[in-house]
Amino acid sequence: MVDFTGRDIISCKDFTREEIVYILDKASSMEELVKKQGSTDLLKGKILATLFFEPSTRTRLSFEAAMLRMGGSVIGFSSIEGTSIMKGESFEDTIRTVDQYADVLVVRHPKPGSAKIAANVAESPVINAGDGPNEHPTQALLDLYTIRKEKGRIDDLDIALVGDLKHARTMHSLAYALSNFKVKLYLVSPPQLRMPSEVLDYLDKKKVEYVEVSNISEVISKVDVVYVVRVQKERFKSIEEYEKVKASYIIKPELLSKARKDMIILHPLPRTIELPVEVDKTPHAKYFGQVRNGVYVRMALLGLVLGRL
């Protein structure tokens, strides 16, 4: 029996395969619930606090939508302006304060490790909505949900992770999560944006097969899934460094002519130049469905950590 009641959701390294499958199955039941009746009162009387110290559209709104569809309420902020942080209040004291008002906290912060710090001081469960370039576990779970939904499985797939593998927390969490399944990974990036050594060490430890390559055209015909992410301008120390690599990989329609017919493209969004709008019209594009799936996965997680599922 898998029990998530009161559990913090901080890192994909904390999940077993059984737990991931359990979450995905619960998310599937939430999707069916939404399609049939729109909402439920499973979390009536519960309050979610969304504490976003860093910008967000999809993650914040999908968590709020998930809580509202489950009958709960939402409080929080989407920037530090207008909060006591501007008066010098510490991160820890902000967490301790909001913990008095809510039953579950969703935290995004630019500092790696911030979600763990929040979990250490809060009595309510804390869900990591992105801690700098470190991790984004709920994004990885909705990515897995989308892959399973579109491909019918996760095992025995060849998956390309393309772009800024150094800074993209979505890529780190997804790699950790995929280590629980039988997959082959193609890590596609320029040398200066390759996957961090700690992630590669983890993949080695879990005996995950992976290949590092620099040319997307070498692997486009070999994979079932292409997961592309923008080059993260905000993580670079200088604009000059960013300019050198910003156009490293652009998924153009002509590139897709080499792909398998049933290959799918995922992207955590927002996108910039790496994914032209022309790709939206192709049968490969699954990233807006991926956005929708985030609500179902986050409904499942909120229900689980609050002991209602």
N, C-alpha and C positions, 0 to 999 in steps of 0.2 A: 504494500500500500504506500503510495507516494503522498506525502503530506507537506504542503508548502506554507501552512498557517504560520504567520508571523515571521516568515523568512525574508531576509534581505536578498535583492537581486542585484549583485554587484559585478560579477565577472562570469563569462561563459566557461571559464575553467572550473567553475564550481558545479557544473551540471554533469550528470551521468547521461548516457544514452537513454536509459529508461525514463529519466526525468524530462528530457527534451521531447521524447515521443509522447509522454503524458500531457505536456503543455500543448503540443500541436494537436492532439486529439481533442483536448478541451476547447482549443481555438476553433476547431472544426464544428463543434457543437454550438459555439457562440455564433458562428456564421449562419448555421441553420436557424438558430433562434432569431437572429436579426432579419433574415429573409422571410420568416413566417410571421413574426409578430412585432418586429421593429425594436422592442425594448423589453426589459424585465425589471422587477423590483428587488432582485437578489441583494443589491447593496443599498437598499433604502435605509437612510439614517447614518450612512457612512460618509466621511468627508475625505476627499483627496486634496492634497496640497501640491501644486506644481511650482517648484522653485527653480526658475531658469535664470541663472547668472550669465548666460550666453544665449545668443539668438537661436530661435527655432520656429519652424512653421509646422511641419508634419508631426514631429514627436509630441510637442506640447498639445496641439489640437487633437491629435488622435487619442492621447491619454484622456483629455477632457471629454471627447466624444464617447470614449469607452465607458468612463464613469457615469456619464449622463444616461447612456443607453442601459446601464445596469441599475438605474434608479438612485444613484448617489449624487452628492453635491461636490462642487469644486471651488477651492480658493487658491490664491497664489499670486505670483508676479512673473512677468516676462522680461524684465530687465531690472537692474539694481537701482535705477533712478526712481525716486519716490519711496525708497526703503531706508531703514536705519543704517544700512551698510554705508550710505553716503555720509553718515555722521560718525563713522568709524567703528560700528559694531562688527565684531568678529564673525567669521563664517560659522563657527561652532555655536555662538550664542544665537545667531539667526535660526539655525537648525533646532536648537533647544526650545526656542520661543514658538516656532511654528508647530513643533511636535505637540505642544499643549492644545492646539486647535484642531488637529487632523488625525485620521486613523491610518493613513499611509502617505509617504512623502516621495515624490518623484523629483530628482535633483539633476540639473545639468550645470556644469561648472568648467571653466577653462583649465583648471589645475588637475593634472593626473593624480589619482588617489583621493580626490575630494569625496567621491561617493562612499568610499570606505570610512573616511573620517566622519561623514554624516551618520553612517550606520552605527559607528561606535558611540555617538553621543545621543542618538534618538532612541526612544523606546518603541516607537512605531516602526513597521517595516519600511525600509528605504529601497527605492528602485533607481538604479543608475541610468540616467537618460543621456549619458555622455560625459566623461571626465577628461577634458582636453583631448589629446591625441591617443589616449590610452584604450578605452573600450566603450562599446555601446551595445550591451547584451540584448536589449529588447529588439533592436534593429536586426541583429543576427537571427533571433528567433522568428521574426516575421519573414526574413529572407528564406530560412529553412521551410517555413510554412508554404511560401510561394513556390519554392522549388518542388516540394512534395506534391503540391496541388497541380502544378503545371506538368510535371514529368511523371507523376505517379509513384515516385520513390526518391530516396536520397542516395542510398547505396548504389555502387557500380556506375556512378556518373563521373564524367571528366569535366572539371570546372576551371575556368580561367578567371583569375582575379586580376583586374587590369587598372593601372594608373598609379596613383600616389599611395603605394603600399606602406610607406614610411609613416605618414601622418594620419591616414584615414582610420579612425577608430572602428568604423564599420568593418573594415577588412580584417583587423586584428581579432575582433570578436567572432566574425564568421569563420576565420581559420580555426580558432579554438573550438567552436561548436562543431565544425565539420570533422574534427579529429575523432569524433565519436562514431563516424560512419566510414564505410569502405569507399573512398573516393580517390581520384587522382587530381592534384591541383597543379595548374600552370600559373606561376606567379610572374606576371608580365609588367615590367616597369623599367625605366632607365636606371642605371647603376646608383645614382644619388637618391633614388626614391624606392629602393628595394625594401622588402619586408624586414622589420627589425630582427636582430639576432635572437632576442628572447622568444619571439614567435616561432622562428625556425627551429630553435632548440626544443621548443615544446612539440612541434610537429615531428621532429626526430624521435623524441621520447615516446610519442604515441604511435610511432612507426607509420606515419602518413606518407604516402608517395607524393613527391612534388618535384617540379622542375622550374628553375628560374630562367626566364627568357626575356629578351629585350624587344623582340619583334612580334607584334600581334598577328601579322600575316602568317607566321610560322605555325600558329596553333588554331587559327580560326576554324579550320576544317575538321579539327580533331575533337572539339568540345561540345558538350550538351548544354552548358550554361556559360554565358559571358557576363560577369559581374564587373561593371565599370564604375569608377568613381572619379570625381573631378580632382584636379591638382589643388590642394588646399592652401590657397593664397595666404590666409590668415595665420598659418603655422610657420611661414618662412621668415627668416631674420632680415632679409632684404628683398626689395622688389626685383633687383637684378637676378637673384637666384631663381625667383619664381618665373621671370620672363624666359629664362633659359629652357625650362621644362614644361611650361604651361600647355603647349600644343603637342606633347609627346605622343599622345594617342587620341585619334579622332575616329569614331566608329562611323565611317561613311557607308552609304548604301552600296558602293562598288566593292567594298571590303566584304560585305555580307553576301555577295554573290558566290563566295567561296564556302560559305557556312552550310551546315546541315539544315535541311528544311525545317526540322523541328527544334533547332537550337533556340534557346530563349535568352533575351537580354534583360538584365536587372540593373537597377541603379538606385542608390538610396535617396538621391535628389538632395539639394538642388543641383542642377546641371549647369554647365557653362558651355564651352566650345567642344567638349569631348563627345557629346551625344547630340548631333544635329536633329532638328525637329522632323526632318525628312524620314528619320528612322521610325518615328511614331506610327507611320502608316504601314509598316511592314508587319508580317505575322510574328516576327521575333520579339517585338516590343511588349514587355509584360510589366513595366515599371509603375504604371498608374494603377494596375491591379494590385501590385505590391504595396502601394500606399494604402489602398482599401483594406488589404489583409492586416495591416498594422492595427486597425481597430479591433479586429477579432482576437488577435494575439494578446493585446493589452487588456481586453475584457477578461480573457482567461486568466492572465497574471493577477489582475486586481482581485478577481473572485477567489483565486487560490491563496494569495497571501493574506487575504482577509477572512479565510476560513469558510467561505460561502459556496465553494465548488468542490 
